[in-house]
Amino acid sequence: MLRTLILGGTTFDHIVTLPELPAPRPQTIHRAPFHEGTGSTGAGKALALTKLGLPTTLYSAVGDDAYGRRIVADLAAQGVRGRYVLDPAGTERHINLMDARGQRISLFITQASPALAYDHAEVMGLLQASECVVLNIVSYCQPLIPLLRNYPHPIWTDLHDYDGHNPYHEPFIAAAQYIHLSSDNLPDHRPVMQRLRAAGKRLVVCTHGAAGATLLTATGQWLEQAAVPAPVVVDSNGAGDNFFAGFLYGFLRQEPAQKCLQYGALCGSWCVGAPGLVAPHLTSPRLEEAWQQHFGNL
């Protein structure tokens, strides 16, 4: 199986769960269950891909602090192969307010440094040992983009809630041939997807949460995929990264695009129904079994 290198994306998150997101007025909330642990888009993708049996390396930043050490130990305990650069600003931390429907307000209470003291030889070695790169839209990853200029294998990026215009995303878009994004800030997502295709992208996938996902191929073919309903919403953090991982799992196995979408829908649904960034039962055999149950007779 091809080895994937994930660039960027580890935080320590404090997840507060409420029946509904707080109204914009002064108030006291007397009961706010919470849990805390590893977060962010690189960790979510690396965990899901590792559980699916894909050789994966995560290259990311942590601080020389208790939060960073907990992230490194947590990911290692779950089998993730990680290489880390120290951030003098400390480990990035978020507070995520969640409601019963999985909606979220994210508060970045500390932020990673925009540039770090990279060992370029180490990064180049990781690139040479990989056959696929996932470039996350983390600020400290932008200085690594020039190292990808002659990379001979697929480069993916996840634009998250891109609005179609934000210049921050442009270097990441330019570096990648394969694009994931969500329609959270795109009332009309198809024109943006068409523009990305016209710019030479080989594949564009747009997720819509509980409304499913849309794919546009390099040849102009549109595909739609309904979401797989989760029996219960426990924690929606990581759902998009699990969808991404399920899709990439299928892509690297050279499965048809519709089947890749179906893998993504299953992985995203499982993540929503479990605490943490990934469902504990996620494995390649379980995914294949679930695919047969849900889609095998279509």
C-alpha positions in Angstrom: 0.0 0.0 0.0 1.2 3.5 -0.8 2.7 5.5 2.0 1.0 8.8 2.8 2.7 11.9 4.4 0.4 14.3 6.2 1.8 17.8 6.7 0.5 19.7 9.7 -2.4 19.8 12.1 -2.2 18.8 15.8 -3.8 20.7 18.6 -5.0 20.0 22.2 -8.7 20.4 22.3 -11.2 21.0 25.1 -14.6 19.9 24.0 -17.6 21.3 25.8 -21.0 19.7 25.0 -24.2 21.7 25.4 -27.9 21.0 24.5 -27.7 24.0 22.2 -25.1 26.7 21.4 -25.3 29.7 23.8 -27.3 32.7 22.8 -25.3 36.0 22.4 -26.2 37.4 25.9 -24.7 37.3 29.4 -25.6 34.0 31.1 -24.3 31.3 33.4 -24.4 27.7 32.3 -24.3 25.4 35.3 -23.8 22.1 33.6 -21.4 21.8 30.7 -19.9 18.3 30.3 -16.5 18.3 28.6 -13.7 16.1 27.6 -10.2 16.9 26.2 -7.5 15.4 24.1 -5.8 15.4 20.7 -7.4 17.4 18.0 -7.0 19.1 14.6 -7.1 18.0 11.0 -3.8 16.3 10.7 -4.3 14.1 13.7 -7.8 13.2 12.6 -6.6 12.2 9.1 -3.6 10.3 10.4 -5.6 8.4 13.0 -8.3 7.3 10.5 -5.8 6.3 7.8 -3.7 4.4 10.3 -6.7 2.5 11.6 -7.6 1.7 7.9 -4.2 0.1 7.6 -2.6 2.7 5.3 1.1 3.4 6.0 0.9 7.0 7.2 3.4 9.5 8.7 2.3 12.7 10.4 4.7 15.6 10.3 3.4 18.3 12.7 4.2 20.9 15.4 3.8 20.6 19.2 5.1 22.6 22.0 7.6 21.5 24.7 4.8 21.4 27.2 2.4 18.9 28.9 -0.2 19.3 26.0 2.4 18.5 23.4 3.6 15.5 25.3 0.0 14.2 25.7 -0.6 14.6 21.9 2.6 12.7 21.0 1.9 9.9 23.5 -1.8 9.6 22.5 -1.0 9.3 18.7 1.8 6.9 19.3 -0.4 4.7 21.5 -2.9 4.5 18.6 -0.2 3.5 16.1 0.4 6.8 14.4 3.9 7.2 13.1 4.7 10.8 14.0 7.6 13.2 13.4 7.3 16.5 15.3 8.9 19.9 15.2 8.9 22.0 18.4 6.9 25.2 18.4 8.4 27.8 20.7 4.9 29.3 21.1 3.7 26.1 22.7 1.1 23.6 21.7 -1.9 25.1 19.9 -5.1 24.7 21.9 -8.8 25.1 21.0 -12.1 25.2 23.0 -14.9 23.6 20.9 -18.5 24.3 22.0 -20.7 21.6 20.6 -24.5 21.2 20.5 -26.7 18.1 20.3 -26.8 18.3 16.5 -23.0 18.4 16.1 -22.8 22.1 15.4 -19.6 23.8 16.6 -18.1 27.0 17.7 -14.3 26.8 17.8 -12.2 29.1 20.0 -8.5 29.2 19.3 -7.1 30.1 22.7 -3.5 29.7 21.6 -2.1 29.5 18.1 0.8 27.8 16.5 3.7 29.9 15.1 3.4 30.8 11.4 6.9 29.6 10.7 9.1 27.1 12.5 12.8 26.0 12.5 12.3 23.1 10.0 14.9 20.5 9.3 14.6 20.7 5.5 16.6 17.5 5.0 14.2 15.6 7.3 11.2 16.9 5.4 12.8 16.1 2.1 13.5 12.6 3.4 9.9 12.1 4.4 8.7 13.3 1.0 11.0 10.9 -0.8 9.7 8.0 1.3 6.0 8.8 0.4 3.8 8.3 -2.6 1.0 10.7 -1.5 1.0 14.0 0.4 -1.8 15.6 2.3 -1.0 19.3 2.7 -3.2 20.8 5.5 -4.0 24.5 5.5 -2.1 25.2 8.7 0.0 28.4 8.7 3.3 26.7 9.5 2.8 24.4 6.5 2.9 27.3 4.0 6.7 27.6 4.1 6.9 23.9 3.2 5.1 24.4 -0.1 8.2 25.2 -2.1 9.6 21.8 -1.2 6.6 20.2 -3.0 7.4 21.9 -6.3 8.9 18.8 -8.0 7.0 16.2 -6.0 6.1 13.5 -8.5 3.1 12.0 -6.7 -0.5 13.2 -5.8 -0.8 16.2 -3.5 -4.1 16.6 -1.7 -5.4 19.6 0.3 -8.5 20.1 2.5 -9.7 23.6 2.3 -12.4 23.1 5.0 -14.8 26.1 5.1 -13.3 27.9 2.1 -15.5 30.7 0.9 -14.3 30.7 -2.7 -12.3 34.0 -2.3 -10.1 33.9 0.7 -6.5 34.6 -0.5 -5.0 32.6 2.5 -6.0 29.4 0.7 -4.5 30.2 -2.7 -1.0 28.8 -2.1 -2.5 25.5 -0.9 -4.8 25.4 -3.9 -1.9 26.1 -6.2 0.2 23.3 -4.7 -2.4 20.5 -4.9 -4.0 18.5 -7.7 -6.8 17.0 -5.5 -9.1 19.3 -3.5 -11.5 18.6 -0.6 -13.6 21.4 0.9 -16.9 21.9 2.6 -20.0 24.0 1.6 -20.3 25.6 5.0 -19.4 29.0 3.5 -20.5 28.2 0.0 -24.2 28.7 -0.6 -23.5 27.8 -4.3 -20.6 25.3 -4.3 -20.8 24.1 -7.9 -19.3 27.3 -9.6 -16.4 27.2 -7.1 -15.8 23.5 -7.9 -15.9 24.2 -11.6 -13.4 27.1 -11.2 -11.0 24.7 -9.4 -11.5 22.1 -12.2 -10.8 24.8 -14.8 -7.5 25.6 -12.9 -6.4 22.1 -13.6 -7.5 20.2 -10.5 -7.9 16.5 -11.1 -10.7 16.0 -8.6 -12.8 18.3 -6.4 -14.9 16.9 -3.5 -17.3 19.1 -1.5 -18.9 17.8 1.6 -22.2 19.1 3.0 -22.4 17.5 6.5 -25.6 15.6 6.9 -26.6 16.5 3.3 -23.8 14.3 1.8 -21.1 15.2 -0.7 -20.6 16.2 -4.3 -17.7 15.3 -6.5 -16.4 16.8 -9.8 -14.0 14.9 -11.9 -11.3 16.2 -14.3 -13.6 15.2 -17.2 -16.5 17.2 -15.9 -18.6 14.4 -14.4 -20.7 15.2 -11.4 -21.3 12.6 -8.7 -23.5 12.9 -5.6 -23.4 10.9 -2.4 -25.9 10.9 0.4 -24.6 10.8 4.0 -24.9 7.6 6.0 -27.1 8.6 9.0 -25.5 8.1 12.4 -27.8 6.5 14.9 -26.7 9.1 17.5 -24.6 12.2 17.4 -22.0 11.9 20.1 -19.1 14.1 18.8 -18.9 15.5 15.3 -15.2 16.6 15.7 -13.1 14.8 13.1 -16.1 13.8 10.9 -14.7 15.7 7.9 -11.3 14.3 8.3 -12.7 10.7 8.6 -14.6 11.3 5.4 -11.4 12.5 3.7 -9.5 9.4 5.0 -12.2 7.0 3.8 -12.2 8.7 0.4 -8.4 8.6 0.2 -8.4 4.9 1.3 -10.6 4.1 -1.7 -8.6 6.3 -4.1 -5.3 4.7 -3.2 -6.9 1.3 -3.8 -7.9 2.6 -7.3 -11.6 2.2 -6.5 -14.2 4.0 -8.6 -15.0 7.6 -7.4 -18.5 6.7 -6.3 -17.2 3.9 -4.1 -14.6 6.4 -2.6 -17.5 8.7 -1.7 -19.3 5.8 -0.1 -16.3 4.8 2.0 -16.0 8.5 3.1 -19.7 8.6 4.1 -19.3 5.5 6.2 -16.2 6.7 8.0 -17.8 10.1 8.6 -20.9 8.5 10.1 -18.9 6.3 12.4 -16.9 9.2 13.7 -20.0 11.3 14.5 -21.3 8.4 16.6 -18.3 8.1 18.8 -16.2 10.4 21.1 -12.8 11.5 19.9 -11.4 12.0 16.5 -12.0 8.5 15.2 -14.4 5.6 15.9 -12.6 2.8 17.9 -13.9 0.1 15.6 -12.7 1.6 12.4 -10.7 -0.9 10.4 -10.3 -1.9 6.8 -12.2 -5.2 7.2 -15.1 -3.4 9.1 -15.3 -0.8 6.4 -15.4 -3.4 3.6 -18.1 -5.3 5.5 -20.2 -2.1 6.0 -19.8 -1.1 2.4 -21.2 -4.5 1.3 -24.2 -4.1 3.7 -25.0 -0.5 2.7 -24.0 -0.4 -1.0 -23.1 -3.8 -2.2 -26.5 -4.5 -3.8 -26.9 -1.1 -5.4 
